[in-house]
Amino acid sequence: MNIVHSSSETLDFFENSLKLSLPLAFILSLLQSLDQDARKDLTPLKLRAKAAKFAKATVKAQMSSFQRFGVWADWDNPYLTLDPKYEAAQIEVFGEMALRGYIYRGRKPVHWSPSSRTALAEAELEYPEGHVSRSIYVLFRMVSAPASKDSLLKEFFPDLCFAIWTTTPWTVPANAAVAVNAKLQYAVVGAKPFFEDAHLSAGNKKKRVGNVLKEPNMPFFIVAYDLVPTLEAKWGIKLIIKKTLLGSDLENFRYVHPVTNIECPVVIGGDYITTESGTGLVHTAPGHGQEDYVTGMKYGLPINSPVDDDGKFTDEAGQFNGLDVLGDGNVAVVKYLDEKMSLIMEESYEHKYPYDWRTKKPTIFRATEQWFASVEGFHQAVMDAIGHVKWIPAQRAVVLVLYKERCISLGNARVFEGTPIDKVSLFFIIRFRIAKWFLAKFPGITIQEDVLIGNPSLADGVSSSNVIDRVVLRWLPPPVDFLKMNVDGAVRQIDSGGGIGGLLRDWNGCTLLTFSESIGQAIPPLAELKAIKRGLDIFLSSRWASVARLIVESDCSSAVEWIHSPVLAPIFFLPIVFQISRLISDKVHSFRLIPRECNGEADILAKEGIG
């Protein structure tokens, strides 16, 4: 260590403490010094003990060095995030966030490391130079047009295809849509082969022509108009423009999935769809990409991710089951597409790609069940506070403005004995056990014990599913001076008859009012949204609105997510989501997602409402 470290360490502290808590950083550093077998032998308690020992030794060594350099600091009272008082404060804040409904469970694509079998935060990724992917140009055959656009491309049916480009062929089995840019101009092109171009010669190992280009009678392609000259040169064929149209004209056309044979839609994506590369049409797999996920949520697309923790296809991927997606699985998908006359071309593509910073191996994007902390509920308060802070550098403020949520579970196999956090019960058990210990040691913590822990016996019943069902999965009263409105929607399968119901209770668990009504025919998410709206209407018009604030609880994840983030709601549900948004005021404290077992009374009332 030298004198330069004193300044760099100070700056690094402010930078890294925003991205990784120090205890986690210590754990990661510790695990880097252990081999795989040694890691497997570590129980959570042993791991925490080793991490604490490692951290304290490191702190002592660095403190001694800085003192020799003459660095001024309060060395007798160092700021350490492994201090139990610091962790107790974290638990208190976390408990308050959970009570206010800011902690929720969701399925979302995250950076996943097959080599370490865990999700990774952005700070845990490296982007080394020289990574080469197998990129492919693929055809998706169009099968139908929306009724309002039936004649738009009728002259080209049935030989009309969408041409897409991807650097991750293994994600094609999870494809759910093709996305276009509404403002871009697209062209229907006819193709004529000519293979005299040198770059398509047998000696070029970076490119391989697919079976599509070997056919004398090729189908019509749809590509971005501006990319026609580029694709001509790349594919070695003559593209003749037959018709042009805007991306918005293509919305709701349908094509047949080249692997599953299921019909999928064309959707409108965002500004990430450009003419800088590819074809101007984006293969969209909501379970394997952040932008794909946002587009998928907008259109209610399935979030398919047929890949397991080891980075291998699951049985949902059919014939590819068990294959490594970054290895033989990728090869198998490309081969299959070529055999099905869907492959235009395959070529090597060198680009920056995310790697696991510990194992130095490539990662994948994969949808997993995770816990998230949402900022939506107090985003305005954050915005107000930003104006009273001097930011160095100023760009840091922008990060908070854009900050909406953070994955807080990360399926962390390093801490939880190789088992990702995949159950509601596990999350609560961990929180309750930690809170129980700190409440005993630090009585100054203000969270009520019965609210956080439920029952002292829970701490000793981690492995008992009966204890979990009996203690964790139950309705909890709101804090003092708050009321809880539990709502539910029900739909009868036979005739789609719908009903809604709900009840308002105080902090003592006393029922103040109930409602149970029929809503005619409906689908489940709509019924739930109608129940929420009706519950808000009743509360805001009651005498209780003047004396207490309201917490709304629902067991429908989609409804709660759409209320928190209306931009994610499918178009069909936007009117009622906006109606609910207009009802939200300072009287409505938060919306919470709860397990179905905690919403039994509202469920009964909703079913009674069907009649």
ROLO-92732 format. One record per residue (C-alpha): x, y, z. Coordinates in steps of 0.05 Angstrom, whole numbers, padded with zeros to 5 digits, m for minus. Layout:
<atoms>
ATOM X Y Z $
...
</atoms>
This chain:
<atoms>
ATOM 00000 00000 00000 $
ATOM 00025 00071 m00016 $
ATOM 00001 00142 m00004 $
ATOM m00041 00142 m00067 $
ATOM m00086 00090 m00035 $
ATOM m00109 00138 00019 $
ATOM m00144 00182 m00033 $
ATOM m00167 00126 m00078 $
ATOM m00195 00086 m00020 $
ATOM m00234 00146 00004 $
ATOM m00264 00156 m00065 $
ATOM m00276 00081 m00075 $
ATOM m00315 00079 m00010 $
ATOM m00366 00130 m00034 $
ATOM m00370 00095 m00102 $
ATOM m00373 00022 m00081 $
ATOM m00417 00031 m00020 $
ATOM m00471 00053 m00068 $
ATOM m00466 m00012 m00107 $
ATOM m00446 m00066 m00057 $
ATOM m00453 m00068 00018 $
ATOM m00386 m00079 00051 $
ATOM m00406 m00146 00084 $
ATOM m00423 m00174 00015 $
ATOM m00358 m00147 m00014 $
ATOM m00320 m00182 00041 $
ATOM m00358 m00247 00027 $
ATOM m00341 m00243 m00047 $
ATOM m00268 m00230 m00033 $
ATOM m00267 m00288 00016 $
ATOM m00298 m00337 m00033 $
ATOM m00247 m00319 m00086 $
ATOM m00194 m00350 m00041 $
ATOM m00232 m00416 m00033 $
ATOM m00239 m00472 m00083 $
ATOM m00307 m00501 m00103 $
ATOM m00305 m00559 m00053 $
ATOM m00288 m00512 00004 $
ATOM m00347 m00467 m00015 $
ATOM m00395 m00526 m00013 $
ATOM m00375 m00542 00059 $
ATOM m00392 m00472 00083 $
ATOM m00458 m00466 00120 $
ATOM m00487 m00396 00125 $
ATOM m00463 m00389 00197 $
ATOM m00393 m00412 00180 $
ATOM m00392 m00366 00119 $
ATOM m00413 m00306 00160 $
ATOM m00361 m00321 00214 $
ATOM m00305 m00328 00163 $
ATOM m00328 m00264 00128 $
ATOM m00328 m00225 00193 $
ATOM m00259 m00251 00211 $
ATOM m00233 m00234 00142 $
ATOM m00264 m00165 00144 $
ATOM m00236 m00147 00213 $
ATOM m00166 m00170 00193 $
ATOM m00169 m00128 00130 $
ATOM m00195 m00067 00168 $
ATOM m00139 m00073 00219 $
ATOM m00085 m00078 00166 $
ATOM m00111 m00019 00125 $
ATOM m00122 00023 00188 $
ATOM m00049 00012 00209 $
ATOM m00024 00032 00140 $
ATOM m00065 00095 00137 $
ATOM m00042 00115 00207 $
ATOM 00030 00109 00184 $
ATOM 00014 00154 00125 $
ATOM m00012 00207 00173 $
ATOM m00084 00202 00149 $
ATOM m00129 00238 00199 $
ATOM m00192 00201 00222 $
ATOM m00230 00179 00284 $
ATOM m00193 00113 00288 $
ATOM m00225 00096 00355 $
ATOM m00295 00097 00325 $
ATOM m00289 00071 00254 $
ATOM m00349 00067 00208 $
ATOM m00360 m00007 00195 $
ATOM m00421 m00036 00161 $
ATOM m00411 m00102 00196 $
ATOM m00425 m00067 00262 $
ATOM m00488 m00099 00292 $
ATOM m00517 m00029 00305 $
ATOM m00510 m00012 00231 $
ATOM m00542 m00078 00211 $
ATOM m00598 m00067 00261 $
ATOM m00613 00000 00229 $
ATOM m00615 m00034 00161 $
ATOM m00666 m00085 00187 $
ATOM m00709 m00029 00215 $
ATOM m00710 00008 00148 $
ATOM m00722 m00057 00111 $
ATOM m00779 m00076 00157 $
ATOM m00812 m00009 00145 $
ATOM m00805 m00017 00070 $
ATOM m00837 m00086 00075 $
ATOM m00895 m00059 00116 $
ATOM m00907 m00004 00065 $
ATOM m00910 m00053 00007 $
ATOM m00845 m00033 m00027 $
ATOM m00817 m00104 m00024 $
ATOM m00848 m00150 m00076 $
ATOM m00838 m00216 m00112 $
ATOM m00831 m00216 m00188 $
ATOM m00806 m00255 m00247 $
ATOM m00756 m00215 m00286 $
ATOM m00694 m00227 m00329 $
ATOM m00629 m00217 m00292 $
ATOM m00556 m00228 m00308 $
ATOM m00545 m00302 m00291 $
ATOM m00478 m00337 m00284 $
ATOM m00484 m00411 m00301 $
ATOM m00413 m00421 m00276 $
ATOM m00429 m00397 m00205 $
ATOM m00504 m00413 m00208 $
ATOM m00526 m00345 m00184 $
ATOM m00555 m00279 m00207 $
ATOM m00507 m00221 m00213 $
ATOM m00513 m00147 m00202 $
ATOM m00485 m00100 m00256 $
ATOM m00426 m00086 m00210 $
ATOM m00407 m00160 m00213 $
ATOM m00399 m00161 m00288 $
ATOM m00339 m00152 m00333 $
ATOM m00339 m00137 m00408 $
ATOM m00274 m00164 m00436 $
ATOM m00252 m00150 m00507 $
ATOM m00252 m00206 m00558 $
ATOM m00316 m00244 m00543 $
ATOM m00343 m00277 m00606 $
ATOM m00417 m00296 m00612 $
ATOM m00453 m00338 m00664 $
ATOM m00499 m00287 m00697 $
ATOM m00554 m00310 m00744 $
ATOM m00604 m00280 m00792 $
ATOM m00669 m00319 m00788 $
ATOM m00736 m00318 m00824 $
ATOM m00803 m00320 m00786 $
ATOM m00859 m00336 m00835 $
ATOM m00919 m00290 m00833 $
ATOM m00987 m00326 m00828 $
ATOM m01040 m00273 m00818 $
ATOM m01057 m00199 m00817 $
ATOM m01105 m00161 m00770 $
ATOM m01174 m00150 m00801 $
ATOM m01162 m00075 m00809 $
ATOM m01099 m00088 m00850 $
ATOM m01120 m00150 m00888 $
ATOM m01104 m00121 m00957 $
ATOM m01039 m00085 m00938 $
ATOM m00992 m00143 m00955 $
ATOM m01042 m00193 m00985 $
ATOM m01005 m00195 m01052 $
ATOM m00944 m00226 m01019 $
ATOM m00979 m00282 m00980 $
ATOM m00963 m00338 m00966 $
ATOM m00889 m00327 m00983 $
ATOM m00875 m00268 m00937 $
ATOM m00826 m00271 m00878 $
ATOM m00798 m00225 m00825 $
ATOM m00722 m00225 m00824 $
ATOM m00690 m00219 m00755 $
ATOM m00619 m00218 m00729 $
ATOM m00594 m00243 m00662 $
ATOM m00528 m00257 m00628 $
ATOM m00561 m00307 m00581 $
ATOM m00591 m00363 m00623 $
ATOM m00605 m00403 m00560 $
ATOM m00660 m00353 m00541 $
ATOM m00701 m00367 m00604 $
ATOM m00741 m00424 m00570 $
ATOM m00766 m00372 m00520 $
ATOM m00786 m00322 m00574 $
ATOM m00854 m00290 m00561 $
ATOM m00857 m00233 m00612 $
ATOM m00821 m00193 m00666 $
ATOM m00813 m00120 m00647 $
ATOM m00810 m00062 m00696 $
ATOM m00798 00013 m00689 $
ATOM m00863 00049 m00704 $
ATOM m00827 00107 m00737 $
ATOM m00779 00068 m00781 $
ATOM m00793 00054 m00854 $
ATOM m00793 m00019 m00874 $
ATOM m00790 m00052 m00942 $
ATOM m00818 m00116 m00972 $
ATOM m00762 m00142 m01015 $
ATOM m00755 m00198 m01066 $
ATOM m00689 m00235 m01070 $
ATOM m00646 m00260 m01127 $
ATOM m00584 m00302 m01111 $
ATOM m00515 m00288 m01138 $
ATOM m00457 m00321 m01102 $
ATOM m00397 m00293 m01139 $
ATOM m00381 m00245 m01081 $
ATOM m00314 m00261 m01050 $
ATOM m00339 m00255 m00979 $
ATOM m00385 m00314 m00989 $
ATOM m00332 m00360 m01016 $
ATOM m00315 m00426 m00984 $
ATOM m00252 m00397 m00955 $
ATOM m00289 m00347 m00911 $
ATOM m00296 m00381 m00843 $
ATOM m00332 m00323 m00810 $
ATOM m00395 m00332 m00851 $
ATOM m00438 m00390 m00871 $
ATOM m00497 m00386 m00919 $
ATOM m00561 m00418 m00894 $
ATOM m00607 m00462 m00935 $
ATOM m00654 m00404 m00948 $
ATOM m00603 m00371 m00994 $
ATOM m00590 m00436 m01031 $
ATOM m00662 m00441 m01055 $
ATOM m00676 m00417 m01126 $
ATOM m00744 m00388 m01106 $
ATOM m00734 m00348 m01042 $
ATOM m00793 m00318 m01004 $
ATOM m00804 m00243 m00995 $
ATOM m00769 m00212 m00936 $
ATOM m00789 m00153 m00892 $
ATOM m00729 m00112 m00869 $
ATOM m00714 m00039 m00851 $
ATOM m00712 00003 m00914 $
ATOM m00647 00037 m00896 $
ATOM m00612 m00030 m00886 $
ATOM m00627 m00059 m00955 $
ATOM m00559 m00041 m00986 $
ATOM m00522 m00067 m00924 $
ATOM m00560 m00133 m00924 $
ATOM m00549 m00141 m00999 $
ATOM m00474 m00137 m00989 $
ATOM m00474 m00181 m00927 $
ATOM m00519 m00236 m00955 $
ATOM m00491 m00234 m01026 $
ATOM m00560 m00229 m01058 $
ATOM m00598 m00176 m01097 $
ATOM m00656 m00147 m01058 $
ATOM m00711 m00116 m01100 $
ATOM m00757 m00068 m01062 $
ATOM m00830 m00085 m01076 $
ATOM m00865 m00042 m01025 $
ATOM m00850 00005 m00967 $
ATOM m00890 00017 m00903 $
ATOM m00881 00044 m00832 $
ATOM m00867 00000 m00772 $
ATOM m00933 00021 m00742 $
ATOM m00968 m00012 m00801 $
ATOM m00939 m00080 m00781 $
ATOM m00967 m00081 m00711 $
ATOM m01010 m00143 m00696 $
ATOM m00989 m00181 m00759 $
ATOM m00975 m00253 m00738 $
ATOM m00922 m00304 m00756 $
ATOM m00910 m00376 m00739 $
ATOM m00855 m00392 m00688 $
ATOM m00801 m00432 m00724 $
ATOM m00792 m00480 m00666 $
ATOM m00859 m00487 m00629 $
ATOM m00904 m00472 m00690 $
ATOM m00945 m00425 m00645 $
ATOM m00972 m00361 m00676 $
ATOM m00938 m00299 m00647 $
ATOM m00951 m00224 m00657 $
ATOM m00912 m00166 m00685 $
ATOM m00908 m00112 m00631 $
ATOM m00882 m00040 m00626 $
ATOM m00816 m00036 m00589 $
ATOM m00777 00025 m00566 $
ATOM m00720 00068 m00590 $
ATOM m00672 00009 m00580 $
ATOM m00694 m00014 m00649 $
ATOM m00649 00022 m00699 $
ATOM m00617 00013 m00767 $
ATOM m00546 00012 m00739 $
ATOM m00542 m00064 m00745 $
ATOM m00586 m00125 m00756 $
ATOM m00649 m00120 m00798 $
ATOM m00690 m00068 m00761 $
ATOM m00735 m00123 m00733 $
ATOM m00719 m00150 m00664 $
ATOM m00730 m00221 m00641 $
ATOM m00764 m00211 m00574 $
ATOM m00758 m00261 m00516 $
ATOM m00784 m00227 m00453 $
ATOM m00750 m00279 m00409 $
ATOM m00681 m00264 m00437 $
ATOM m00671 m00189 m00442 $
ATOM m00689 m00125 m00405 $
ATOM m00716 m00088 m00466 $
ATOM m00753 m00150 m00488 $
ATOM m00782 m00156 m00418 $
ATOM m00809 m00084 m00418 $
ATOM m00840 m00094 m00487 $
ATOM m00868 m00161 m00466 $
ATOM m00901 m00131 m00404 $
ATOM m00932 m00077 m00447 $
ATOM m00966 m00129 m00491 $
ATOM m00978 m00183 m00439 $
ATOM m00929 m00231 m00472 $
ATOM m00908 m00295 m00436 $
ATOM m00842 m00291 m00399 $
ATOM m00813 m00357 m00422 $
ATOM m00744 m00377 m00399 $
ATOM m00733 m00452 m00411 $
ATOM m00663 m00451 m00380 $
ATOM m00641 m00479 m00312 $
ATOM m00590 m00454 m00261 $
ATOM m00533 m00490 m00297 $
ATOM m00548 m00455 m00363 $
ATOM m00579 m00516 m00395 $
ATOM m00645 m00521 m00432 $
ATOM m00703 m00550 m00392 $
ATOM m00757 m00597 m00418 $
ATOM m00797 m00535 m00437 $
ATOM m00748 m00528 m00495 $
ATOM m00769 m00595 m00523 $
ATOM m00716 m00630 m00565 $
ATOM m00662 m00583 m00537 $
ATOM m00673 m00607 m00465 $
ATOM m00607 m00616 m00427 $
ATOM m00563 m00579 m00477 $
ATOM m00517 m00523 m00454 $
ATOM m00545 m00458 m00482 $
ATOM m00476 m00428 m00491 $
ATOM m00448 m00491 m00522 $
ATOM m00480 m00550 m00557 $
ATOM m00550 m00519 m00545 $
ATOM m00531 m00458 m00587 $
ATOM m00504 m00503 m00642 $
ATOM m00566 m00547 m00641 $
ATOM m00614 m00488 m00648 $
ATOM m00576 m00461 m00708 $
ATOM m00575 m00529 m00741 $
ATOM m00650 m00538 m00729 $
ATOM m00667 m00471 m00759 $
ATOM m00625 m00487 m00820 $
ATOM m00659 m00554 m00830 $
ATOM m00727 m00519 m00825 $
ATOM m00708 m00471 m00880 $
ATOM m00707 m00411 m00833 $
ATOM m00633 m00394 m00831 $
ATOM m00609 m00340 m00879 $
ATOM m00538 m00335 m00854 $
ATOM m00493 m00348 m00795 $
ATOM m00431 m00307 m00780 $
ATOM m00382 m00295 m00724 $
ATOM m00394 m00229 m00687 $
ATOM m00341 m00199 m00641 $
ATOM m00368 m00153 m00588 $
ATOM m00367 m00137 m00513 $
ATOM m00405 m00188 m00473 $
ATOM m00419 m00194 m00397 $
ATOM m00375 m00242 m00359 $
ATOM m00377 m00265 m00286 $
ATOM m00321 m00225 m00253 $
ATOM m00304 m00283 m00207 $
ATOM m00305 m00344 m00253 $
ATOM m00285 m00304 m00315 $
ATOM m00338 m00341 m00355 $
ATOM m00396 m00313 m00397 $
ATOM m00464 m00300 m00367 $
ATOM m00534 m00303 m00396 $
ATOM m00599 m00263 m00387 $
ATOM m00650 m00308 m00354 $
ATOM m00718 m00295 m00321 $
ATOM m00720 m00319 m00249 $
ATOM m00765 m00308 m00189 $
ATOM m00733 m00253 m00148 $
ATOM m00748 m00204 m00093 $
ATOM m00748 m00130 m00112 $
ATOM m00748 m00065 m00075 $
ATOM m00792 m00013 m00110 $
ATOM m00779 00061 m00106 $
ATOM m00845 00080 m00139 $
ATOM m00880 00091 m00073 $
ATOM m00833 00145 m00050 $
ATOM m00802 00168 m00116 $
ATOM m00831 00238 m00109 $
ATOM m00800 00245 m00041 $
ATOM m00733 00225 m00071 $
ATOM m00742 00276 m00126 $
ATOM m00757 00330 m00075 $
ATOM m00695 00312 m00034 $
ATOM m00649 00313 m00095 $
ATOM m00659 00387 m00102 $
ATOM m00630 00400 m00033 $
ATOM m00566 00361 m00045 $
ATOM m00502 00384 m00079 $
ATOM m00480 00326 m00124 $
ATOM m00407 00312 m00141 $
ATOM m00407 00293 m00197 $
ATOM m00474 00323 m00217 $
ATOM m00490 00263 m00262 $
ATOM m00502 00221 m00199 $
ATOM m00570 00255 m00189 $
ATOM m00593 00228 m00256 $
ATOM m00583 00157 m00231 $
ATOM m00634 00168 m00175 $
ATOM m00683 00202 m00221 $
ATOM m00684 00140 m00266 $
ATOM m00681 00091 m00208 $
ATOM m00747 00051 m00204 $
ATOM m00731 m00015 m00170 $
ATOM m00673 m00059 m00149 $
ATOM m00667 m00134 m00145 $
ATOM m00649 m00148 m00072 $
ATOM m00649 m00224 m00070 $
ATOM m00604 m00241 m00130 $
ATOM m00619 m00315 m00118 $
ATOM m00555 m00313 m00077 $
ATOM m00526 m00383 m00077 $
ATOM m00464 m00357 m00042 $
ATOM m00502 m00342 00022 $
ATOM m00560 m00390 00022 $
ATOM m00526 m00457 00016 $
ATOM m00533 m00464 m00059 $
ATOM m00609 m00454 m00058 $
ATOM m00636 m00391 m00091 $
ATOM m00690 m00352 m00053 $
ATOM m00748 m00383 m00090 $
ATOM m00803 m00386 m00037 $
ATOM m00843 m00332 m00003 $
ATOM m00833 m00368 00063 $
ATOM m00757 m00368 00059 $
ATOM m00756 m00293 00050 $
ATOM m00798 m00281 00111 $
ATOM m00762 m00332 00154 $
ATOM m00695 m00299 00141 $
ATOM m00722 m00230 00156 $
ATOM m00758 m00253 00219 $
ATOM m00698 m00291 00247 $
ATOM m00651 m00233 00238 $
ATOM m00702 m00184 00266 $
ATOM m00715 m00229 00326 $
ATOM m00641 m00231 00344 $
ATOM m00632 m00156 00337 $
ATOM m00695 m00140 00376 $
ATOM m00667 m00180 00434 $
ATOM m00599 m00148 00431 $
ATOM m00620 m00077 00413 $
ATOM m00685 m00060 00448 $
ATOM m00683 00011 00419 $
ATOM m00708 m00014 00352 $
ATOM m00779 00012 00342 $
ATOM m00810 m00043 00299 $
ATOM m00863 m00083 00337 $
ATOM m00839 m00154 00350 $
ATOM m00905 m00188 00335 $
ATOM m00910 m00152 00268 $
ATOM m00841 m00174 00244 $
ATOM m00836 m00242 00276 $
ATOM m00908 m00267 00285 $
ATOM m00890 m00322 00334 $
ATOM m00825 m00335 00372 $
ATOM m00828 m00409 00354 $
ATOM m00818 m00390 00281 $
ATOM m00743 m00380 00293 $
ATOM m00737 m00454 00311 $
ATOM m00782 m00480 00256 $
ATOM m00745 m00462 00193 $
ATOM m00752 m00531 00162 $
ATOM m00825 m00541 00180 $
ATOM m00873 m00525 00124 $
ATOM m00931 m00531 00173 $
ATOM m00902 m00476 00216 $
ATOM m00892 m00434 00153 $
ATOM m00965 m00443 00132 $
ATOM m00992 m00430 00202 $
ATOM m00949 m00370 00223 $
ATOM m00922 m00335 00161 $
ATOM m00980 m00341 00113 $
ATOM m01032 m00304 00154 $
ATOM m01064 m00236 00153 $
ATOM m01029 m00184 00195 $
ATOM m01062 m00121 00222 $
ATOM m01036 m00053 00199 $
ATOM m00995 m00007 00243 $
ATOM m01033 00038 00292 $
ATOM m01073 00094 00258 $
ATOM m01074 00055 00192 $
ATOM m01130 00015 00160 $
ATOM m01124 m00044 00113 $
ATOM m01170 m00057 00054 $
ATOM m01163 m00129 00029 $
ATOM m01195 m00140 m00039 $
ATOM m01203 m00197 m00089 $
ATOM m01235 m00212 m00155 $
ATOM m01264 m00279 m00175 $
ATOM m01284 m00307 m00243 $
ATOM m01326 m00370 m00254 $
ATOM m01295 m00415 m00306 $
ATOM m01360 m00440 m00336 $
ATOM m01388 m00374 m00360 $
ATOM m01334 m00322 m00341 $
ATOM m01382 m00291 m00291 $
ATOM m01344 m00244 m00246 $
ATOM m01350 m00220 m00175 $
ATOM m01311 m00173 m00130 $
ATOM m01306 m00168 m00055 $
ATOM m01267 m00136 00001 $
ATOM m01265 m00115 00073 $
ATOM m01236 m00057 00113 $
ATOM m01203 m00072 00181 $
ATOM m01168 m00030 00233 $
ATOM m01102 m00041 00271 $
ATOM m01139 m00085 00322 $
ATOM m01165 m00131 00267 $
ATOM m01237 m00107 00274 $
ATOM m01278 m00107 00210 $
ATOM m01306 m00038 00195 $
ATOM m01342 m00052 00129 $
ATOM m01348 m00103 00073 $
ATOM m01372 m00106 00001 $
ATOM m01390 m00162 m00046 $
ATOM m01416 m00148 m00117 $
ATOM m01426 m00179 m00186 $
ATOM m01389 m00147 m00245 $
ATOM m01416 m00190 m00302 $
ATOM m01368 m00225 m00348 $
ATOM m01295 m00212 m00336 $
ATOM m01224 m00240 m00337 $
ATOM m01183 m00249 m00273 $
ATOM m01137 m00187 m00277 $
ATOM m01195 m00142 m00295 $
ATOM m01237 m00169 m00237 $
ATOM m01180 m00155 m00189 $
ATOM m01171 m00083 m00215 $
ATOM m01246 m00071 m00209 $
ATOM m01243 m00097 m00137 $
ATOM m01187 m00049 m00121 $
ATOM m01223 00010 m00152 $
ATOM m01288 m00006 m00116 $
ATOM m01251 m00014 m00050 $
ATOM m01219 00055 m00059 $
ATOM m01286 00087 m00077 $
ATOM m01318 00058 m00014 $
ATOM m01261 00079 00032 $
ATOM m01254 00150 00005 $
ATOM m01329 00162 00012 $
ATOM m01331 00134 00083 $
ATOM m01321 00170 00149 $
ATOM m01258 00128 00160 $
ATOM m01220 00167 00106 $
ATOM m01216 00228 00152 $
ATOM m01184 00192 00211 $
ATOM m01135 00141 00182 $
ATOM m01092 00124 00122 $
ATOM m01104 00063 00079 $
ATOM m01062 00003 00059 $
ATOM m01091 m00037 00001 $
ATOM m01074 m00111 m00004 $
ATOM m01085 m00157 m00064 $
ATOM m01060 m00226 m00082 $
ATOM m01057 m00209 m00157 $
ATOM m00985 m00193 m00176 $
ATOM m01004 m00164 m00244 $
ATOM m01054 m00115 m00215 $
ATOM m01006 m00090 m00161 $
ATOM m00949 m00084 m00211 $
ATOM m00991 m00045 m00261 $
ATOM m01015 00004 m00207 $
ATOM m00943 00016 m00185 $
ATOM m00919 00022 m00258 $
ATOM m00977 00038 m00306 $
ATOM m00929 00037 m00365 $
ATOM m00924 m00039 m00356 $
ATOM m00999 m00049 m00361 $
ATOM m01026 m00079 m00426 $
ATOM m01066 m00029 m00467 $
ATOM m01132 m00064 m00451 $
ATOM m01124 m00051 m00377 $
ATOM m01098 00021 m00380 $
ATOM m01166 00056 m00372 $
ATOM m01181 00025 m00304 $
ATOM m01108 00029 m00282 $
ATOM m01111 00104 m00295 $
ATOM m01178 00109 m00259 $
ATOM m01145 00077 m00198 $
ATOM m01085 00124 m00204 $
ATOM m01132 00184 m00201 $
ATOM m01161 00158 m00135 $
ATOM m01094 00154 m00102 $
ATOM m01082 00211 m00053 $
ATOM m01047 00223 00013 $
ATOM m01103 00182 00044 $
ATOM m01079 00120 00007 $
ATOM m01013 00099 00036 $
ATOM m00992 00039 m00007 $
ATOM m01012 m00022 m00048 $
ATOM m00984 m00088 m00026 $
ATOM m00979 m00157 m00058 $
ATOM m00993 m00213 m00008 $
ATOM m00997 m00289 m00012 $
ATOM m01066 m00316 m00028 $
ATOM m01068 m00350 00040 $
ATOM m01069 m00281 00072 $
ATOM m01129 m00258 00032 $
ATOM m01181 m00312 00049 $
ATOM m01237 m00267 00073 $
ATOM m01235 m00223 00011 $
ATOM m01234 m00285 m00033 $
ATOM m01298 m00311 00000 $
ATOM m01333 m00244 m00010 $
ATOM m01312 m00241 m00083 $
ATOM m01339 m00311 m00097 $
ATOM m01404 m00292 m00062 $
ATOM m01409 m00232 m00108 $
ATOM m01412 m00277 m00170 $
ATOM m01480 m00301 m00146 $
</atoms>
